Amino acid sequence: MKVKVTSITFYLVIGQAELNKAETTKTSDLFNEYFDFFAGNQLKSSLKMDGAMRKCMTVLILIIVYNNGPFTSAASIIKELKNPQEKYGFTNMAKYESDTVILGGTNHLYRIMMDSLNITEREDIGPRQDNPNCYDLENTQCTKQPYDSYIKALLIFKNKQQQQDELIICTSLFQGSCVKRNISTLELLPSWSDMPKHRQPVVANNRSATTVAFLAPGPTSDGSSQMTAMYVGASWTNTGLRAIRSTVPAFSSRNAFNFSLTFEDVATKSQTMVDEINRDSFPIRYIYGFASGNFSYIGTIQKPNVGAEDYVSKLIRVCLFDRNFYSYAETKLECEYNGKSYNLLQTAHVSKPGKHLAAALGMSKDEDVLFGMFGHGNPNDPINNNKESVMCIYPMREIKQVFTRNIKKCFEGIGRTGPEHISASRNCHKTVRVHFFFINALLKHGKNGDRLEIKKNLVA
């Protein structure tokens, strides 16, 4: 079921937490203050939310939210921006500095002032003449037709080399490619063309397939220093020529200047690919990406193994400075409430904890925490899925410990390598380097407290 977003609304929450400075307070501050309130008062034993409370949480995490209909009385509307193109919905948003939001929708891009929600710039980014079945769109024998432009990634890149801030936008057009635009005018930068020539496939190239992209430190091609890299997780699609889609990695790190892979030689690349035989039968949905410590992470929904029919949530990890992706690893991310497992990660956010939450978790306010909202059911059957949502909190310190313990076990010859949808599974051997790890460990959070379960067999 698809919902068309008709407006974007700026909400001021005036509930029990008395967050009455939403106009000037940073999103992360609101997020932590809200959690401080509930961690210290109402949610010490449980983080299940229903109805209005869950909606308030959405408001506080985003500040600017996608509004599908009537809101509860717990919030007051301050400003509202009606979608200028009601045929298309808003899909992506990037905050720039303290007063600007770049808002993306199908075929359209907007620059908006946060205080007034006034549109200061707009740019049409589609439809464009395209054909995903053509290698070379400039070939006269290639028949083209108008294709809508679905935004897959929208990022703010602070280009220190050029001493300017740039807008990175990746869309479904031209095999799923990326360009750079002026952050102020939204126009293409001089070195980038609106034509498909010299474009390379980077992201998913249709409306429904998922893509997650984020900027974080990464290695240079020679590994001697670090640069800003764009980490990309892209779902496999059957839109267009299979030979072209087969060049798009499942997970990769890319040069933020030109979107080429961070590293590439005859033997290895800064990427992972789902094995050709599994690409159609092993769908991966990318939900959220972030960097924490020395690692890059992406949350996904996927099958627990190649032969399974059910779906689980996982956390994928790679070392920020691993140009060969030798450190690639996965762990199952599980959220429980009242003995019921909520298997579908819906959205997530990494932030520092507030004072009360840090105390409740026994951690420092300077450490990272992963907040995840989970549902239950099958991602391919959203109508019949359970409508309940549960939030689980994962200190990143614990997540790191799970990865470390399981990788150490494989170094000691315990378990199996993989994951099998990427690389053939083999017994672990005592070695100095293991190319891939499948971590079958559960981070379990329930109403009776948090616990870690480590299993010896790394492949289920």
Secondary structure, 3 states (H helix, E strand, C coil): CCCCCCEEEEEEECCCCCCCCCCCCCHHHHHHHHHHHHHHHCCCCCCEECHHHHHHHHHHHHCEEEECCCCCCCEEEEEEEECCCCCCCEEEEEEECCCEEEEEECCEEEEEECCCCCEEEEEECCCEEECCCCCCCCCCCCCCEEECCCEEEEEEEEECCCCEEEEEEEECCCCCCEEEEECCCCCECCCCCCCCCCCCCCCCCCCCCCEEEEEEEEECCCCCCEEEEEEEEECCCCCCCHHHHCCCCCEEEEECCCCCECCECCCCECEECCCHHHCCCCCCEEEEEEEECCEEEEEEEECCCCCCCCCEEEEEEEECCCCCCCCCEEEEECEEECCEEECEEEEEEEECCCHHHHHHHCCCCCCCEEEEEEEECCCCCHHHCEEEEEEEEEEHHHHHHHHHHHHHHHHCCCCEECCCCCCCCCECCCCCCCCCEEEEEEEEEECCEEEEEECCCCCC
